[in-house]
Amino acid sequence: MWRGGLAWAGPDELLCSQPESVAGAQTATSSRITLLHVPSGRTRPLLSSPANIPKLDILGPGRLLLEAGSLRQNLREIPLRSSGPGERWLTHGNGADRQPIYAPDGEWIAFSSNRSGNLDIWANRTGQFEVWLAAADGSGARQVTRDGVAVENPVATPDGRWFVYASANPSSRGIMKIRPDGSGSTLLVPGNMFEPEVSPDGRYVAFVADVGSERATLRVARMADGSRVPFEVPGPRLNPGGGIDEGRCRWLRDGRGLAYSDRARDGSYAVYVQEFAPGAGARGSRRRLTGLEPGLDAESLGVSPDGVFLTVSFREQLFDLMVAEGVPGIEGARRAP
């Protein structure tokens, strides 16, 4: 899926912008602009940008018009019961604070953030994303998986005996499980499956099937053997470059529902919950957990261990126009042949 901008720079040349990494696509940072010679496939780097560049065009010799996208993401805690304290912001700032998850005692929340200039927690120390295990203070980090391609969204089973993750390795593509010591690597659910989440009782794993396509669905399989249960929730409509973990879910603490981000009719994202009962399919009711606020999209979420609170990373997108001067190798704008 292409997540950047394209513009013809000549009869056989394309100007291309794209995020420099998966992390850059999620946090709207760090794009590179290259010139592609279409017949040969050769590319020539032109410049890098600290912001995401979803669109671009040529103004004249050496001059580019760039749409620069940036975002703010902050964490907001929302009570799931009518009684008790109200909503409150847990973080404030201009960075991307996302993917919150509560500690087992409910006293702490871990989340990824680029506020330090790096995308912490998600450091790809080996050149590829792998599963790492570290103490709560960040010490003693050690590598668990060695897929060598791309590992994403690891979660632990409630008893701590297994890590479950999504693998993009062609030989083991799908939902995998592995023991904390790196042994017992097993392919649970093969195919284009991502974003696993293990149920509170450890019996089921929810995941997004066919992610990034019009067929994307939220599904559930048994942890014991990977067999699917009759549960299927259609995912949001395809939104290339949206930067939202569409359909990624968290189990409610009683195991009777899945909370997930979905797109509303107006195009914004909110958190919904779909009832779950083994063998009953997805015929139960669906309700919205967060309100729809102008300019704010619910991107990722966590549920407290006692089931009382929901913490949501709300995303606010900002756009500016920039002009790049003196870019070598850029002539006046030309039409495609």
C-alpha positions in Angstrom: 0.0 0.0 0.0 1.5 3.4 -1.0 1.4 5.9 1.8 2.9 9.0 0.1 2.6 11.4 -2.7 3.3 11.2 -6.5 3.9 13.8 -9.2 5.2 13.5 -12.7 8.5 15.2 -13.1 9.0 14.3 -16.8 7.8 11.9 -19.5 9.4 8.9 -17.7 10.2 10.3 -14.2 8.0 10.3 -11.0 8.6 12.4 -8.0 7.8 10.2 -4.9 7.3 11.0 -1.2 6.9 8.2 1.4 7.5 7.7 5.1 11.0 6.5 6.0 9.7 3.7 8.2 6.6 2.0 9.5 6.9 4.1 12.6 7.1 7.2 10.5 3.8 6.3 8.8 2.1 5.9 12.2 3.5 9.1 13.7 3.4 11.3 10.6 7.2 12.0 10.8 10.3 11.5 8.7 9.6 11.3 5.0 12.0 11.0 2.1 11.5 12.4 -1.4 13.0 10.6 -4.4 13.0 10.7 -8.1 12.0 7.5 -9.9 13.1 6.7 -13.4 10.0 4.6 -14.4 11.5 2.4 -17.3 14.5 1.3 -15.3 13.1 1.5 -11.8 16.2 3.4 -10.6 15.7 6.0 -7.8 17.6 9.1 -6.8 17.2 10.6 -3.3 16.4 14.3 -3.4 15.7 15.4 0.2 14.3 14.3 3.6 11.6 16.0 5.6 11.0 15.9 9.4 7.2 15.9 8.6 5.1 13.5 6.7 4.5 14.5 3.0 1.3 13.0 1.8 1.1 15.2 -1.3 3.5 17.2 -3.5 3.8 19.0 -6.8 6.3 20.8 -8.9 6.1 24.7 -9.0 9.0 25.2 -11.4 12.7 24.5 -11.8 14.1 23.4 -8.5 10.9 24.3 -6.6 8.5 21.9 -4.9 5.2 22.5 -3.2 4.8 20.1 -0.3 1.8 19.3 1.9 3.3 18.7 5.3 1.3 16.6 7.7 1.9 16.4 11.4 -0.1 15.2 14.4 -0.6 15.3 18.1 -1.7 12.3 20.1 -2.5 12.4 23.7 -4.0 9.8 26.2 -7.4 10.4 27.7 -8.8 8.2 30.5 -12.6 7.6 30.2 -14.7 5.8 32.9 -16.8 2.9 31.7 -19.3 3.3 34.5 -21.6 6.2 35.1 -20.6 6.6 38.7 -17.1 7.8 39.8 -14.7 10.3 38.4 -15.1 11.9 35.0 -12.8 11.9 32.0 -9.3 13.3 32.2 -6.3 13.8 30.0 -3.3 11.8 31.1 -0.8 13.3 28.7 -0.5 16.7 27.0 2.0 17.7 24.3 2.8 17.8 20.6 4.2 14.3 20.3 2.5 11.0 19.4 1.6 9.1 22.6 -0.2 6.0 21.6 -0.8 2.2 22.1 -1.6 2.5 25.9 -1.7 -0.7 28.0 -2.3 -1.0 31.7 0.0 -2.8 34.1 -1.6 -5.8 35.8 -2.0 -3.9 39.0 -3.7 -1.0 37.2 -1.3 1.6 38.7 0.7 2.3 35.6 0.2 2.7 31.9 2.9 1.9 29.3 2.7 3.6 25.9 4.8 4.3 22.9 5.9 7.9 22.3 8.2 10.0 20.1 8.4 12.8 22.6 12.1 12.3 23.1 12.8 12.5 19.4 12.9 8.7 19.1 9.9 6.3 18.9 10.6 4.6 22.2 9.4 1.1 23.1 9.4 0.3 19.4 13.2 0.5 18.8 14.2 -1.9 15.9 17.6 -2.7 17.4 18.4 -5.5 14.9 17.3 -3.6 11.8 14.0 -5.4 11.8 11.1 -5.3 14.3 11.4 -8.2 16.8 9.9 -9.0 20.2 12.1 -7.9 23.1 11.6 -8.4 26.8 12.8 -5.9 29.4 12.2 -5.0 33.0 9.7 -2.2 33.7 12.5 0.3 34.1 13.9 -0.6 30.7 16.9 -2.6 31.9 17.9 -6.1 30.9 16.5 -6.0 27.4 16.9 -9.2 25.5 15.6 -10.4 22.1 13.0 -13.1 22.1 12.1 -13.6 18.4 14.4 -13.9 15.5 12.0 -13.8 12.5 14.3 -11.6 10.6 11.6 -9.9 8.6 9.0 -7.9 10.6 7.3 -8.7 13.9 4.5 -6.5 15.2 2.1 -5.9 18.1 3.3 -8.6 20.7 1.0 -9.3 23.6 1.4 -11.7 26.6 -1.0 -14.4 27.7 -2.5 -13.7 31.2 -0.4 -16.5 32.7 2.8 -15.1 31.1 3.7 -18.4 29.5 3.4 -17.2 25.9 3.9 -14.1 23.8 1.6 -13.8 20.8 2.5 -11.6 17.8 2.0 -11.0 14.1 4.8 -12.1 11.7 5.4 -10.9 8.2 7.9 -13.7 7.5 6.8 -15.4 4.2 7.5 -18.8 5.8 5.4 -18.1 8.9 3.1 -15.3 8.0 0.3 -14.9 10.4 -0.4 -15.0 14.2 2.5 -16.7 16.0 3.1 -17.6 19.6 6.5 -18.1 21.4 7.7 -18.7 24.9 9.5 -15.9 26.8 12.8 -17.8 26.5 12.4 -18.0 22.7 11.4 -21.6 22.5 8.1 -23.2 21.2 7.6 -20.9 18.2 4.3 -21.9 16.7 2.2 -20.6 13.8 -1.4 -20.3 15.3 -3.3 -18.6 12.5 -1.7 -18.5 9.0 -2.3 -15.7 6.5 -2.6 -11.9 6.3 -3.4 -11.6 10.0 -2.2 -8.7 12.3 -2.8 -7.0 15.7 -3.5 -10.0 18.0 -5.1 -9.6 21.5 -5.4 -12.5 24.0 -8.6 -12.8 26.0 -8.5 -12.4 29.8 -9.0 -16.1 30.4 -6.2 -17.0 27.8 -8.5 -19.1 25.7 -9.0 -16.9 22.6 -7.0 -14.6 20.5 -8.7 -11.8 18.5 -7.0 -10.3 15.4 -7.6 -8.4 12.2 -7.7 -10.5 9.1 -6.9 -9.2 5.6 -5.7 -5.9 7.1 -5.3 -3.0 4.7 -8.0 -4.4 2.3 -11.7 -4.0 1.7 -12.1 -7.5 3.3 -10.6 -6.5 6.6 -12.4 -8.2 9.5 -12.0 -8.6 13.2 -12.0 -12.3 14.0 -11.3 -14.7 16.9 -9.5 -18.0 17.2 -8.8 -20.5 19.9 -5.4 -20.3 21.5 -5.2 -24.1 21.9 -5.1 -24.9 18.2 -5.7 -21.8 16.2 -9.2 -22.9 15.1 -11.5 -20.0 14.4 -14.7 -19.4 16.2 -17.8 -18.1 14.4 -17.2 -14.4 15.1 -16.6 -11.8 12.5 -16.9 -8.0 12.6 -16.4 -6.1 9.3 -13.5 -3.7 9.5 -13.6 0.0 8.5 -13.6 1.0 4.9 -10.1 1.0 3.4 -8.4 4.4 4.1 -4.9 4.4 2.5 -2.5 6.5 4.5 -4.9 7.1 7.4 -2.4 6.0 10.0 -5.0 4.4 12.2 -4.7 0.9 13.5 -8.0 0.1 12.1 -9.8 -2.7 13.9 -7.1 -3.3 16.6 -9.0 -4.3 19.7 -8.8 -4.8 23.4 -10.9 -7.4 25.4 -13.2 -6.1 28.1 -12.1 -7.6 31.4 -15.1 -10.0 31.6 -14.2 -11.4 28.2 -17.7 -10.7 26.9 -16.8 -7.9 24.5 -14.1 -6.4 22.3 -13.5 -2.7 22.2 -12.0 -1.4 19.0 -11.5 1.7 16.9 -13.9 2.1 13.9 -14.9 4.8 11.5 -18.2 6.6 11.8 -20.3 7.8 9.0 -18.7 11.2 9.0 -15.2 9.7 8.5 -14.0 10.2 12.1 -12.9 7.4 14.4 -14.5 6.4 17.8 -14.2 3.4 20.1 -17.0 0.8 19.9 -17.6 -2.4 21.7 -18.9 -5.6 20.2 -20.4 -8.3 22.4 -18.6 -11.7 22.3 -20.0 -15.1 23.2 -18.2 -18.3 21.9 -20.3 -19.9 19.2 -22.8 -17.0 19.0 -21.0 -15.2 16.2 -21.2 -11.4 16.2 -24.9 -11.1 16.5 -24.8 -9.3 19.8 -25.2 -5.6 20.2 -22.6 -3.0 19.3 -22.4 0.3 21.1 -20.1 3.3 21.1 -17.9 3.9 24.1 -16.4 7.3 23.2 -18.1 10.4 21.9 -17.3 11.9 18.5 -15.3 15.1 18.9 -14.5 17.4 16.0 -10.9 17.0 14.9 -10.1 14.1 17.2 -9.8 10.4 16.1 -9.6 7.5 18.5 -6.5 5.7 17.3 -5.5 3.1 19.9 -6.8 2.1 23.4 -6.3 0.1 26.6 -8.7 -1.3 29.2 -7.9 -1.2 32.9 -7.6 -4.6 34.7 -10.7 -3.9 36.8 -12.7 -2.9 33.7 -13.5 0.5 35.2 -11.5 2.7 32.8 -10.7 3.0 29.1 -7.6 4.9 28.0 -7.7 6.2 24.4 -5.0 7.8 22.3 -6.8 10.6 20.5 -5.2 11.8 17.3 -5.3 15.3 15.9 -4.0 15.8 12.4 -2.4 19.2 11.3 -1.5 20.2 7.8 0.7 23.0 6.4 2.0 24.0 2.9 5.7 24.3 2.4 7.9 25.3 -0.5 11.3 23.6 -1.1 13.7 25.7 -3.1 16.9 24.8 -5.0 16.0 21.1 -5.3 18.6 19.6 -7.8 17.3 17.8 -10.9 13.8 19.3 -10.9 12.7 21.1 -14.0 9.3 22.6 -14.7 6.1 20.6 -14.2 5.3 18.2 -17.0 2.4 16.1 -17.8 2.5 12.3 -17.9 2.8 10.8 -21.4 
